[in-house]
């Protein structure tokens, strides 16, 4: 049975936010927790960047609300990836 078992992609249906620094990612997580928006820190997926660091994972349904909160808190987002 060897051959590529197809496991579901744990990032499917998610939005990944990357930041210029780990500090910004941590601050973003804190802001979103205070706003009671579901988001979690994850390692930056290799398919998005070969650099290590932290990214923020949120549900696509929450994209607008997450962006609004991050803008309100003046947190600079490096990139946004809808997966």
C-alpha positions as CSV (number, residue, x, y, z in Angstrom):
1,X,0.0,0.0,0.0
2,X,2.5,2.6,-0.5
3,X,1.5,5.3,-2.9
4,X,0.3,8.7,-1.8
5,X,-2.4,8.4,0.7
6,X,-4.4,11.5,0.3
7,X,-5.0,13.1,3.6
8,X,-7.3,16.2,3.8
9,X,-5.4,19.4,3.8
10,X,-5.6,21.0,7.3
11,X,-5.3,24.4,5.8
12,X,-8.1,24.0,3.3
13,X,-10.7,26.8,3.7
14,X,-8.3,28.9,5.8
15,X,-6.8,32.3,5.3
16,X,-3.1,32.6,6.3
17,X,-1.7,36.0,7.3
18,X,2.0,36.5,7.3
19,X,3.9,39.3,9.0
20,X,7.3,41.0,8.8
21,X,8.2,39.8,12.3
22,X,7.3,37.2,15.0
23,X,6.5,40.2,17.2
24,X,3.7,41.3,14.8
25,X,2.3,37.8,14.6
26,X,2.1,37.5,18.3
27,X,0.5,41.0,18.6
28,X,-2.0,40.0,15.9
29,X,-3.0,36.9,17.8
30,X,-3.5,38.9,21.0
31,X,-5.7,41.6,19.2
32,X,-7.9,38.9,17.6
33,X,-8.3,37.0,20.9
34,X,-9.4,40.2,22.6
35,X,-11.9,40.7,19.7
36,X,-13.1,37.1,20.1
37,X,-12.3,36.2,16.6
38,X,-11.1,32.6,16.0
39,X,-7.5,32.6,14.9
40,X,-4.4,30.7,15.8
41,X,-0.6,31.0,15.3
42,X,1.0,28.4,13.1
43,X,4.4,28.0,11.6
44,X,4.6,29.6,8.2
45,X,3.6,26.8,5.7
46,X,6.5,25.8,3.5
47,X,4.4,26.2,0.4
48,X,4.1,29.9,1.2
49,X,7.6,30.7,2.2
50,X,10.9,28.9,2.8
51,X,11.6,31.3,5.7
52,X,10.7,30.1,9.2
53,X,8.4,32.2,11.4
54,X,4.9,32.4,12.5
55,X,1.7,33.0,10.6
56,X,-1.9,33.5,11.7
57,X,-4.5,31.1,10.5
58,X,-8.2,32.1,10.4
59,X,-11.3,30.9,8.7
60,X,-12.2,32.4,5.3
61,X,-15.6,33.4,6.7
62,X,-13.9,35.7,9.1
63,X,-11.6,37.4,6.6
64,X,-13.2,40.8,6.6
65,X,-13.5,40.9,10.4
66,X,-9.9,39.8,10.9
67,X,-8.6,42.4,8.4
68,X,-10.7,45.1,10.1
69,X,-9.3,44.3,13.5
70,X,-5.7,44.2,12.4
71,X,-6.1,47.5,10.6
72,X,-7.7,49.0,13.7
73,X,-4.8,47.9,15.7
74,X,-2.3,49.1,13.1
75,X,-0.8,45.7,12.6
76,X,1.0,45.5,9.2
77,X,0.2,42.3,7.3
78,X,2.9,41.1,4.9
79,X,0.7,38.9,2.8
80,X,-2.7,37.1,2.9
81,X,-3.2,33.7,1.3
82,X,-6.7,32.1,0.9
83,X,-6.2,28.3,0.7
